[in-house]
Amino acid sequence: MLKSMFFRGKYYWHLFQHRHNELLQQDCLCEELKIKLKIKAVYHNSKAIEFGARL
């Protein structure tokens, strides 16, 4: 039960971070920062998928 809650929390954290970075990327004007935000968004998306599969 506790392990499931832990994975659920990590899933939602990474999902939130993915969406947050995607929104920042859309509003960003600097191309270098856009690339960094895209990399972070892809990382958090892959982690969200990983933890979502464990639920």
GROMACS elastic network, one bead per residue, 0.5 to 0.9 nm:
[ bonds ]
;  ai    aj funct       b0    kb
    1     4     6  0.51536   500
    1     5     6  0.63802   500
    1     6     6  0.87263   500
    2     5     6  0.51048   500
    2     6     6  0.62178   500
    2     7     6  0.87769   500
    3     6     6  0.50193   500
    3     7     6  0.63300   500
    3     8     6  0.85831   500
    4     7     6  0.52211   500
    4     8     6  0.60864   500
    4     9     6  0.85779   500
    4    54     6  0.82768   500
    4    55     6  0.65954   500
    5     9     6  0.60711   500
    5    10     6  0.86054   500
    6     9     6  0.51735   500
    6    10     6  0.62792   500
    6    11     6  0.85505   500
    7    10     6  0.50725   500
    7    11     6  0.59567   500
    7    12     6  0.86242   500
    7    51     6  0.59400   500
    7    52     6  0.78099   500
    7    54     6  0.72440   500
    7    55     6  0.69231   500
    8    12     6  0.62521   500
    8    13     6  0.85546   500
    8    51     6  0.72959   500
    8    52     6  0.74860   500
    8    54     6  0.87901   500
    8    55     6  0.68943   500
    9    12     6  0.52820   500
    9    13     6  0.61006   500
    9    14     6  0.86824   500
   10    14     6  0.61552   500
   10    15     6  0.84427   500
   10    47     6  0.85797   500
   10    48     6  0.75774   500
   10    51     6  0.69468   500
   11    14     6  0.54109   500
   11    15     6  0.61073   500
   11    16     6  0.85998   500
   11    47     6  0.74209   500
   11    49     6  0.77045   500
   11    50     6  0.81130   500
   11    51     6  0.52330   500
   11    52     6  0.59624   500
   11    55     6  0.88815   500
   12    16     6  0.59761   500
   12    17     6  0.84998   500
   12    48     6  0.72660   500
   12    51     6  0.89821   500
   12    52     6  0.88675   500
   13    16     6  0.51589   500
   13    17     6  0.61943   500
   13    18     6  0.86016   500
   13    44     6  0.87061   500
   13    48     6  0.80198   500
   14    18     6  0.59999   500
   14    19     6  0.86058   500
   14    43     6  0.87029   500
   14    44     6  0.50036   500
   14    45     6  0.67359   500
   14    46     6  0.86501   500
   14    47     6  0.64001   500
   14    48     6  0.52065   500
   14    49     6  0.89758   500
   14    51     6  0.88405   500
   15    18     6  0.50985   500
   15    19     6  0.63056   500
   15    20     6  0.85365   500
   15    44     6  0.66724   500
   15    45     6  0.64598   500
   15    47     6  0.83072   500
   15    48     6  0.55512   500
   15    49     6  0.86401   500
   16    19     6  0.52893   500
   16    20     6  0.60178   500
   16    21     6  0.86006   500
   16    44     6  0.85631   500
   17    21     6  0.60503   500
   17    22     6  0.84799   500
   17    40     6  0.84260   500
   17    41     6  0.71676   500
   17    44     6  0.63623   500
   17    45     6  0.83861   500
   18    21     6  0.53254   500
   18    22     6  0.61943   500
   18    23     6  0.87590   500
   18    40     6  0.73601   500
   18    42     6  0.71920   500
   18    43     6  0.78784   500
   18    44     6  0.50932   500
   18    45     6  0.56172   500
   18    48     6  0.83301   500
   19    22     6  0.50373   500
   19    23     6  0.62540   500
   19    24     6  0.86535   500
   19    41     6  0.73170   500
   19    44     6  0.88558   500
   19    45     6  0.85978   500
   20    23     6  0.52584   500
   20    24     6  0.62681   500
   20    25     6  0.86076   500
   20    41     6  0.80988   500
   21    24     6  0.50090   500
   21    25     6  0.59961   500
   21    26     6  0.86544   500
   21    37     6  0.56654   500
   21    38     6  0.71760   500
   21    40     6  0.68984   500
   21    41     6  0.54302   500
   21    44     6  0.89579   500
   22    25     6  0.50616   500
   22    26     6  0.63655   500
   22    27     6  0.89386   500
   22    37     6  0.72020   500
   22    38     6  0.70052   500
   22    40     6  0.89239   500
   22    41     6  0.61616   500
   23    26     6  0.52211   500
   23    27     6  0.65644   500
   23    28     6  0.87179   500
   24    27     6  0.53170   500
   24    28     6  0.60490   500
   24    34     6  0.81784   500
   24    37     6  0.73571   500
   25    28     6  0.51323   500
   25    29     6  0.84127   500
   25    33     6  0.77381   500
   25    34     6  0.51912   500
   25    35     6  0.81553   500
   25    36     6  0.87734   500
   25    37     6  0.58309   500
   25    38     6  0.67871   500
   25    41     6  0.89397   500
   26    29     6  0.84212   500
   26    34     6  0.79553   500
   27    34     6  0.89705   500
   28    31     6  0.77218   500
   28    33     6  0.72214   500
   28    34     6  0.62406   500
   29    33     6  0.80336   500
   29    34     6  0.75647   500
   30    33     6  0.54251   500
   30    34     6  0.62627   500
   30    35     6  0.88987   500
   31    35     6  0.63468   500
   31    36     6  0.88077   500
   32    35     6  0.52703   500
   32    36     6  0.64724   500
   32    37     6  0.87640   500
   33    36     6  0.50440   500
   33    37     6  0.60871   500
   33    38     6  0.84638   500
   34    37     6  0.51375   500
   34    38     6  0.60522   500
   34    39     6  0.86519   500
   35    38     6  0.50292   500
   35    39     6  0.62634   500
   35    40     6  0.87024   500
   36    39     6  0.51691   500
   36    40     6  0.63138   500
   36    41     6  0.86380   500
   37    40     6  0.50362   500
   37    41     6  0.60350   500
   37    42     6  0.85784   500
   38    41     6  0.50050   500
   38    42     6  0.61489   500
   38    43     6  0.85857   500
   39    42     6  0.52097   500
   39    43     6  0.62368   500
   39    44     6  0.87412   500
   40    43     6  0.50757   500
   40    44     6  0.62020   500
   40    45     6  0.85062   500
   41    44     6  0.52259   500
   41    45     6  0.60303   500
   41    46     6  0.86211   500
   42    45     6  0.50530   500
   42    46     6  0.62034   500
   42    47     6  0.86566   500
   43    46     6  0.52791   500
   43    47     6  0.62995   500
   43    48     6  0.86561   500
   44    47     6  0.50387   500
   44    48     6  0.60290   500
   44    49     6  0.85714   500
   45    48     6  0.50460   500
   45    49     6  0.62183   500
   45    50     6  0.85862   500
   46    49     6  0.51217   500
   46    50     6  0.61659   500
   46    51     6  0.87398   500
   47    51     6  0.61675   500
   47    52     6  0.83222   500
   48    51     6  0.52373   500
   48    52     6  0.58196   500
   48    53     6  0.84805   500
   49    53     6  0.61332   500
   49    54     6  0.88289   500
   50    53     6  0.53564   500
   50    54     6  0.68143   500
   51    54     6  0.51581   500
   51    55     6  0.67410   500
   52    55     6  0.53775   500
